[in-house]
Amino acid sequence: MRRPAFLLSALLTGSLVPVWPLAQDIEPTPEEIVADWMASGHADAMSEAFRHWDEEGEIPGACAACHSTTGFRAYLASPMTAAGVISHPVPTGDLIECTSCHAPEAASLTTLPFPSGAAISFGPGMAVCAVCHQGRASGEDVDTAVADLGDDEVSDQLSFINVHYSAAAATLLGAEVGGGYEYPGRSYAGRFAHVPGFDDCAGCHGAHDTAIEIADCTDCHAGVADSRAIRTSAADLDSDGDTAEGIASEIEALHEHLRMMIMLYAETVTDAAVLYAPDSFPYFFTDLDGDGLAVEEEIARDNRYASWTPRLLRAAYNYQFVAKDGGAHAHNPRYAAQLLIDSLNDLAEALPQAPGDVFIRP
């Protein structure tokens, strides 16, 4: 994996085109910018995101746009007819480097396709991030997969649909892009509107280290030391009686309720116990001993869960959608809570022993 030694010289010579204004009052030096970038996941040369294709020596076109600078720039120069896909592989060896986000094509980027087919327009400071942070599936993919099947009919034609990772833009835009599975007859939150100056990616995240500076939040959210402690609603979404905890805790509680309900449904309706392993693709596996805990022999590919029903697939998709956006509580907490609560209530319809509508839907 080559190291990006050219980055500092490019910054010093001014050969990079800026995409977003820096949030700092005093612009950092080129050395500080490189140090920040080196601390980010975009520069982690040993991570699976950049080493997954070492043996093949090339990154396929379905992945290259977000796992290499070469692929990213090729995508921006393409017609962008499919979200995040180019028509050819690229060699391994790149990280997500300065010329990904500071290329002329990035500076002029304002409209992007999403997996649902929606084309969304926004400022370039957000558009360039949303190329990769939008997921690679949508609720429509789930609807297509389960068409013509009964809600509780186990089918060998179904398999888990993975939204992929860090789909922050899909969460933030909510119903505008339908990243989650949205149940018929329900309304869902659209784009999360934050205050000016904090309404795009670089407003909250460091442009180069991607970190959140919590001090920037305290003018409005006095006394918080962590974004997870922030809440702007008195609604007790998880019905635990605690209306002082951060909204992140409410969403985490709903998320855990959904995991337990997925397990109960699988055991009761499909007669095949399921477990979830957050770091092992394809994430849902047959629970061989029924204890709900993932052990090494259970997370093998040939033990992937195969007793899917439409109702279970819908809920599992939403579970993963929220799981893989660690910032859902900040990006669009209302949308995340709606997806989780609707999934819980849908599963409850098939379980007489499980009460439905016990959570407060925002």
LUMKOLNU-241364 format. One record per residue (C-alpha): residue number from 1; residue in three letters; x, y, z. Coordinates in Angstrom, 1 decimal. Each point is the difference from the previous one (the first is absolute). Last residue first. Example, Ala and Ser with C-alpha at 12.3 -4.5 7.8 and 13.67 -1.06 7.14 Angstrom:
PT num residuo   east  north     up
PT   2     SER   13.7   -1.1    7.1
PT   1     ALA   -1.4   -3.4    0.7
REM end
This chain:
PT num residuo   east  north     up
PT 362     PRO  -42.4   10.4   17.3
PT 361     ARG   -1.4   -3.5    0.7
PT 360     ILE   -0.4   -0.6    3.7
PT 359     PHE    0.7   -3.6    0.8
PT 358     VAL   -2.5   -2.7    1.2
PT 357     ASP   -1.7   -0.2   -3.4
PT 356     GLY   -0.1   -3.8    0.0
PT 355     PRO    0.0   -2.4    2.8
PT 354     ALA    2.0   -3.3   -0.6
PT 353     GLN   -1.7   -3.2    1.0
PT 352     PRO   -2.3   -0.1   -3.1
PT 351     LEU    3.1    0.2   -2.2
PT 350     ALA   -0.7    0.7   -3.7
PT 349     GLU   -1.2    3.5    0.5
PT 348     ALA    2.9    0.6    2.4
PT 347     LEU    2.4   -0.2   -2.9
PT 346     ASP   -1.7    3.0   -1.7
PT 345     ASN    0.0    1.9    3.3
PT 344     LEU    3.7   -0.4    0.5
PT 343     SER    0.8    0.9   -3.6
PT 342     ASP   -2.2    3.1    0.3
PT 341     ILE    1.9    1.0    3.2
PT 340     LEU    3.4   -0.5   -1.6
PT 339     LEU   -0.7    1.9   -3.2
PT 338     GLN   -1.7    2.9    1.9
PT 337     ALA    2.9    0.2    2.5
PT 336     ALA    2.5    0.4   -2.8
PT 335     TYR   -2.1    2.6   -1.8
PT 334     ARG   -0.4    2.1    3.1
PT 333     PRO    3.7   -0.3    0.9
PT 332     ASN    1.2    1.4   -3.3
PT 331     HIS    3.7    0.6   -0.3
PT 330     ALA    0.7    0.4    3.7
PT 329     HIS   -1.5   -3.2    1.4
PT 328     ALA    0.9   -1.7   -3.2
PT 327     GLY    3.7    0.6    0.7
PT 326     GLY    1.1   -3.6    0.2
PT 325     ASP   -1.6   -0.7   -3.4
PT 324     LYS    0.5   -3.7   -0.4
PT 323     ALA   -2.3   -1.1    2.7
PT 322     VAL   -2.9    2.2   -1.2
PT 321     PHE   -0.1   -1.5   -3.5
PT 320     GLN    0.8   -3.4    1.5
PT 319     TYR   -3.2   -0.1    2.2
PT 318     ASN   -1.9    1.5   -2.9
PT 317     TYR    1.0   -2.9   -2.3
PT 316     ALA   -0.7   -2.5    2.8
PT 315     ALA   -3.5    1.3    0.4
PT 314     ARG   -0.8   -0.2   -3.7
PT 313     LEU    1.6   -3.4   -0.3
PT 312     LEU   -2.0   -1.4    2.9
PT 311     ARG   -3.3    1.1   -1.5
PT 310     PRO    0.9   -1.3   -3.4
PT 309     THR    0.9   -3.4    1.4
PT 308     TRP    3.6   -1.2    0.2
PT 307     SER    1.1   -3.4    1.0
PT 306     ALA    3.6    0.1   -1.5
PT 305     TYR    2.2    1.5    2.7
PT 304     ARG    3.6   -0.4   -0.9
PT 303     ASN    1.6   -3.2    1.3
PT 302     ASP    2.0   -0.6   -3.2
PT 301     ARG    1.7    3.4    0.5
PT 300     ALA    1.3   -1.0    3.4
PT 299     ILE   -1.3    2.1    3.0
PT 298     GLU   -1.3   -3.0    2.0
PT 297     GLU    3.4   -1.8    0.4
PT 296     GLU    1.6    3.1    1.4
PT 295     VAL   -2.6    0.8    2.6
PT 294     ALA   -3.0    2.4   -0.3
PT 293     LEU   -2.2    0.2    3.1
PT 292     GLY   -3.8   -0.4   -0.2
PT 291     ASP    0.1   -3.2    2.1
PT 290     GLY   -1.9   -2.2   -2.5
PT 289     ASP    2.8   -2.4   -0.5
PT 288     LEU    0.3    0.2   -3.8
PT 287     ASP   -1.1    3.6   -0.3
PT 286     THR   -0.3    0.2   -3.8
PT 285     PHE    1.9    3.1   -1.2
PT 284     PHE   -0.8    3.7   -0.7
PT 283     TYR    3.0    2.2   -0.6
PT 282     PRO    0.8   -0.9   -3.6
PT 281     PHE    2.8    0.8    0.7
PT 280     SER    1.6    0.0    3.5
PT 279     ASP    0.5    3.1    2.1
PT 278     PRO   -3.5    0.6    1.3
PT 277     ALA   -0.8   -3.7    0.7
PT 276     TYR   -3.8   -0.5    0.2
PT 275     LEU   -1.6   -3.2    1.1
PT 274     VAL   -2.9   -2.0   -1.4
PT 273     ALA   -2.0   -3.0    1.2
PT 272     ALA   -1.8   -2.1   -2.7
PT 271     ASP   -3.6   -0.9    0.8
PT 270     THR   -1.1    2.6   -2.5
PT 269     VAL   -2.8    1.5    2.1
PT 268     THR    1.0   -0.4    3.7
PT 267     GLU    3.8   -0.2   -0.2
PT 266     ALA    0.3    2.6   -2.7
PT 265     TYR   -2.5    2.3    1.6
PT 264     LEU    1.7   -0.2    3.4
PT 263     MET    3.4    0.7   -1.5
PT 262     ILE   -1.3    3.0   -2.0
PT 261     MET   -1.8    1.3    3.2
PT 260     MET    3.3   -0.2    1.9
PT 259     ARG    1.8    2.0   -2.7
PT 258     LEU   -2.9    2.5   -0.2
PT 257     HIS    0.1    0.6    3.8
PT 256     GLU    3.7    0.6   -0.4
PT 255     HIS   -0.5    2.6   -2.7
PT 254     LEU   -2.8    1.7    2.1
PT 253     ALA    2.5    0.3    2.9
PT 252     GLU    2.7    1.3   -2.2
PT 251     ILE   -2.4    2.6   -1.4
PT 250     GLU   -0.9    1.2    3.4
PT 249     SER    3.6    0.1    1.1
PT 248     ALA    0.9    2.1   -3.1
PT 247     ILE   -2.8    2.4    0.9
PT 246     GLY    2.0    0.9    3.1
PT 245     GLU   -1.5   -0.9    3.4
PT 244     ALA   -2.3    2.4    1.8
PT 243     THR   -3.3   -1.5   -0.9
PT 242     ASP    0.5   -3.2    1.9
PT 241     GLY   -3.3   -1.9    0.5
PT 240     ASP    1.1   -3.0   -2.0
PT 239     SER   -2.5    0.5   -2.8
PT 238     ASP    2.6   -0.2   -2.8
PT 237     LEU   -1.2    3.2   -1.7
PT 236     ASP   -0.5    2.0    3.2
PT 235     ALA   -0.9    3.3   -1.6
PT 234     ALA    1.6    3.0    1.6
PT 233     SER    1.7    1.0   -3.3
PT 232     THR    3.2    1.9   -0.8
PT 231     ARG    2.6   -2.6    1.2
PT 230     ILE    3.7    0.2    0.2
PT 229     ALA    2.0   -2.5    2.2
PT 228     ARG    1.3   -2.0   -2.9
PT 227     SER    1.7    3.1   -1.4
PT 226     ASP    2.4   -0.2    3.0
PT 225     ALA    1.0    2.5    2.6
PT 224     VAL   -3.3    1.8    0.2
PT 223     GLY   -0.3    3.0    2.4
PT 222     ALA   -1.8    2.3   -2.3
PT 221     HIS   -1.5   -1.3   -3.2
PT 220     CYS   -0.5    3.1   -2.0
PT 219     ASP    3.3    1.7    0.5
PT 218     THR    1.3   -3.4    1.0
PT 217     CYS    0.2   -1.6   -3.5
PT 216     ASP    3.2    1.5   -1.3
PT 215     ALA    1.8   -1.2    3.2
PT 214     ILE   -1.0   -3.5   -1.0
PT 213     GLU    2.5    0.0   -2.8
PT 212     ILE   -1.0   -3.0   -2.1
PT 211     ALA    2.8   -1.9   -1.7
PT 210     THR    0.2   -0.4   -3.8
PT 209     ASP    3.8    0.5    0.1
PT 208     HIS    0.1    2.0   -3.2
PT 207     ALA   -3.2    2.1   -0.2
PT 206     GLY   -0.6   -0.3    3.8
PT 205     HIS   -3.5   -1.1    0.4
PT 204     CYS   -3.0    2.1    1.0
PT 203     GLY   -0.2    2.7   -2.6
PT 202     ALA    2.1   -2.1   -2.4
PT 201     CYS   -2.9   -2.4   -0.4
PT 200     ASP   -2.7    2.5   -0.6
PT 199     ASP   -2.6    1.9    2.1
PT 198     PHE    2.2    1.2    2.8
PT 197     GLY    0.7    3.5   -1.3
PT 196     PRO   -3.7    0.8   -0.1
PT 195     VAL   -2.0   -2.0    2.6
PT 194     HIS   -0.9   -3.6   -0.7
PT 193     ALA   -2.7   -1.2   -2.3
PT 192     PHE   -0.2   -3.8   -0.2
PT 191     ARG   -1.2   -0.8   -3.5
PT 190     GLY   -3.3   -1.9    0.0
PT 189     ALA   -1.7   -1.7    2.9
PT 188     TYR   -2.3   -2.9   -0.8
PT 187     SER   -3.7   -0.5   -0.6
PT 186     ARG   -1.5   -3.4    0.5
PT 185     GLY   -2.6   -1.7   -2.2
PT 184     PRO    2.5   -2.4   -1.6
PT 183     TYR    3.1   -0.7    2.2
PT 182     GLU    3.2    1.9   -0.9
PT 181     TYR    3.0   -2.2   -0.3
PT 180     GLY    3.0    2.3    0.5
PT 179     GLY    1.8    1.9   -2.7
PT 178     GLY   -3.1    1.5   -1.3
PT 177     VAL    1.7    3.0   -1.8
PT 176     GLU   -2.2    3.0    1.0
PT 175     ALA   -1.5   -2.1    2.8
PT 174     GLY    3.1    0.4    2.2
PT 173     LEU    2.6    2.5   -1.4
PT 172     LEU    2.2   -0.3    3.0
PT 171     THR   -0.2   -3.7    0.2
PT 170     ALA    0.8   -0.5   -3.7
PT 169     ALA    2.9    2.5    0.4
PT 168     ALA    1.4   -1.9    3.0
PT 167     ALA    0.1   -3.4   -1.8
PT 166     SER    3.1   -1.0    2.1
PT 165     TYR    0.2   -3.5   -1.4
PT 164     HIS   -1.9   -2.3   -2.4
PT 163     VAL   -3.8   -0.1   -0.3
PT 162     ASN    0.2   -3.8    0.2
PT 161     ILE   -2.9   -2.0   -1.4
PT 160     PHE   -0.2   -3.5    1.7
PT 159     SER   -1.2   -2.8   -2.2
PT 158     LEU   -3.3   -1.0   -1.4
PT 157     GLN   -0.7   -2.5   -2.8
PT 156     ASP    0.1   -2.9    2.6
PT 155     SER   -3.3    1.3    1.2
PT 154     VAL   -1.6   -0.1    3.5
PT 153     GLU   -3.5    1.4   -0.2
PT 152     ASP   -0.9    2.4    2.8
PT 151     ASP   -0.9    3.1   -2.0
PT 150     GLY   -1.3   -2.0   -3.0
PT 149     LEU    2.2    0.3   -3.1
PT 148     ASP   -1.0    1.7   -3.2
PT 147     ALA    2.7    2.7    0.3
PT 146     VAL    2.6   -0.7    2.8
PT 145     ALA    3.1    0.8   -2.0
PT 144     THR   -1.4    3.1   -1.7
PT 143     ASP   -1.2    1.5    3.3
PT 142     VAL    3.4   -0.6    1.5
PT 141     ASP    1.7    1.7   -2.9
PT 140     GLU   -2.5    2.9    0.3
PT 139     GLY    1.2    0.5    3.6
PT 138     SER    3.3    1.0   -1.3
PT 137     ALA    3.4   -1.5   -0.7
PT 136     ARG    3.6    1.1   -0.5
PT 135     GLY    0.4    2.4    2.9
PT 134     GLN    0.1    3.8   -0.2
PT 133     HIS    3.4    0.9    1.4
PT 132     CYS    2.0   -0.6   -3.1
PT 131     VAL   -1.1    2.7   -2.4
PT 130     ALA   -1.6    1.7    2.9
PT 129     CYS    3.3    1.5    1.1
PT 128     VAL    0.5    1.9   -3.3
PT 127     ALA   -3.6    1.1    0.0
PT 126     MET    0.2    1.6    3.5
PT 125     GLY    2.7    2.6   -0.7
PT 124     PRO   -1.3    0.2   -3.6
PT 123     GLY   -3.3    1.4    1.0
PT 122     PHE   -3.2   -2.0   -0.4
PT 121     SER   -2.0   -1.7   -2.8
PT 120     ILE   -1.5   -3.4    0.3
PT 119     ALA   -0.8   -2.5   -2.7
PT 118     ALA   -2.2   -2.8    1.3
PT 117     GLY    0.5   -3.4   -1.5
PT 116     SER   -0.3   -1.9    3.3
PT 115     PRO    3.7   -0.6   -0.1
PT 114     PHE    0.7    3.8    0.0
PT 113     PRO    1.0    2.1   -3.0
PT 112     LEU    2.0    3.2    0.7
PT 111     THR   -0.4    3.7   -0.8
PT 110     THR    2.4    2.8    1.0
PT 109     LEU    3.5   -0.9   -1.3
PT 108     SER    2.0    2.9   -1.3
PT 107     ALA    2.7    0.0    2.7
PT 106     ALA    0.2   -3.8   -0.3
PT 105     GLU    0.7    0.1   -3.7
PT 104     PRO    2.7    2.6    0.6
PT 103     ALA    1.7   -2.4    2.4
PT 102     HIS    0.2    0.9    3.6
PT 101     CYS   -2.0   -3.0    1.5
PT 100     SER    1.8   -2.9   -1.7
PT  99     THR    3.2    2.0   -0.7
PT  98     CYS    0.7    0.2    3.7
PT  97     GLU    0.1   -3.7    0.5
PT  96     ILE   -2.4   -2.8    0.6
PT  95     LEU    2.6   -2.8   -0.1
PT  94     ASP    1.5   -1.5   -3.1
PT  93     GLY    2.0   -3.2   -0.5
PT  92     THR   -2.3   -2.3   -1.8
PT  91     PRO   -0.5    0.2   -3.7
PT  90     VAL   -3.3    1.1   -1.5
PT  89     PRO   -2.9   -2.1   -1.2
PT  88     HIS   -2.4    1.1   -2.8
PT  87     SER   -3.5    1.3   -0.5
PT  86     ILE   -0.3    2.4    2.9
PT  85     VAL   -2.4   -0.3    2.9
PT  84     GLY   -0.8    2.3    2.9
PT  83     ALA   -3.7    0.5   -0.7
PT  82     ALA   -0.8   -1.0   -3.5
PT  81     THR   -0.3    2.4   -3.0
PT  80     MET    3.0    2.0    1.2
PT  79     PRO    0.8    1.2   -3.6
PT  78     SER    3.7   -0.5    0.8
PT  77     ALA    2.6    2.6    1.0
PT  76     LEU   -1.1    0.0    3.7
PT  75     TYR    0.2   -3.9   -0.1
PT  74     ALA    3.5    0.1   -1.5
PT  73     ARG    1.0    2.4    2.7
PT  72     PHE   -1.2   -2.4    2.7
PT  71     GLY    1.6   -3.0   -1.7
PT  70     THR    3.4    1.5   -0.2
PT  69     THR   -0.3    1.3    3.6
PT  68     SER   -0.8   -3.4    1.2
PT  67     HIS   -2.5   -1.9    2.1
PT  66     CYS   -3.1    2.1   -0.6
PT  65     ALA   -0.2    0.0   -3.8
PT  64     ALA    1.8   -3.4   -0.2
PT  63     CYS   -2.8   -2.1    1.5
PT  62     ALA   -2.4   -0.9   -2.9
PT  61     GLY    2.8    0.5   -2.4
PT  60     PRO    2.1   -2.8    1.4
PT  59     ILE    3.2    0.8    1.9
PT  58     GLU    3.1   -1.5   -1.4
PT  57     GLY    3.0   -2.0    1.2
PT  56     GLU   -2.1   -3.1    0.6
PT  55     GLU    1.9   -0.9    3.1
PT  54     ASP    0.0    3.5    1.4
PT  53     TRP   -3.7    0.5   -0.5
PT  52     HIS   -1.1    0.5    3.6
PT  51     ARG    3.0    2.1    0.9
PT  50     PHE   -1.5    3.5   -0.4
PT  49     ALA   -3.3   -0.3    1.9
PT  48     GLU    1.5   -2.8    2.1
PT  47     SER    2.2    2.6    1.7
PT  46     MET    3.8    0.1   -0.4
PT  45     ALA    0.3    3.2   -2.0
PT  44     ASP   -2.2    1.9    2.5
PT  43     ALA    0.0    3.3   -1.8
PT  42     HIS   -3.7    0.5   -0.6
PT  41     GLY   -0.6   -1.3    3.5
PT  40     SER    1.5    3.2    1.3
PT  39     ALA    3.2    0.7    2.0
PT  38     MET    2.0    0.5   -3.2
PT  37     TRP   -2.5    2.6   -1.2
PT  36     ASP    0.5    2.0    3.2
PT  35     ALA    3.8   -0.2   -0.4
PT  34     VAL   -0.2    1.1   -3.6
PT  33     ILE   -2.2    3.0    0.9
PT  32     GLU    2.4    0.9    2.8
PT  31     GLU    2.9    0.0   -2.4
PT  30     PRO   -1.9    2.1   -2.5
PT  29     THR   -0.6    2.6    2.7
PT  28     PRO   -3.4    0.2    1.6
PT  27     GLU   -2.4    2.9   -0.9
PT  26     ILE   -0.8    2.2    2.9
PT  25     ASP   -3.7    0.2    0.9
PT  24     GLN   -0.3   -3.7   -0.6
PT  23     ALA   -2.9   -1.4   -1.9
PT  22     LEU    1.9   -0.3   -3.2
PT  21     PRO   -1.9    1.1   -3.1
PT  20     TRP   -0.9   -2.9   -2.3
PT  19     VAL    1.2   -1.3   -3.3
PT  18     PRO    3.5    1.5   -0.4
PT  17     VAL    1.9   -0.6   -3.3
PT  16     LEU    3.4   -1.5    0.5
PT  15     SER    3.1    1.3   -1.7
PT  14     GLY    0.7    2.6    2.7
PT  13     THR    3.7   -0.8   -0.1
PT  12     LEU    0.2   -0.8    3.7
PT  11     LEU   -3.1   -2.2   -0.1
PT  10     ALA    1.3   -2.0   -2.9
PT   9     SER    3.4   -0.3    1.7
PT   8     LEU   -1.7   -1.3    3.1
PT   7     LEU   -2.0   -2.6   -1.9
PT   6     PHE    2.8   -1.4   -2.2
PT   5     ALA    1.2   -2.4    2.7
PT   4     PRO   -3.2   -1.9   -0.2
PT   3     ARG    1.4   -3.4    1.1
PT   2     ARG   -0.1   -2.9   -2.4
PT   1     MET   -1.7   -3.2    1.1
REM end
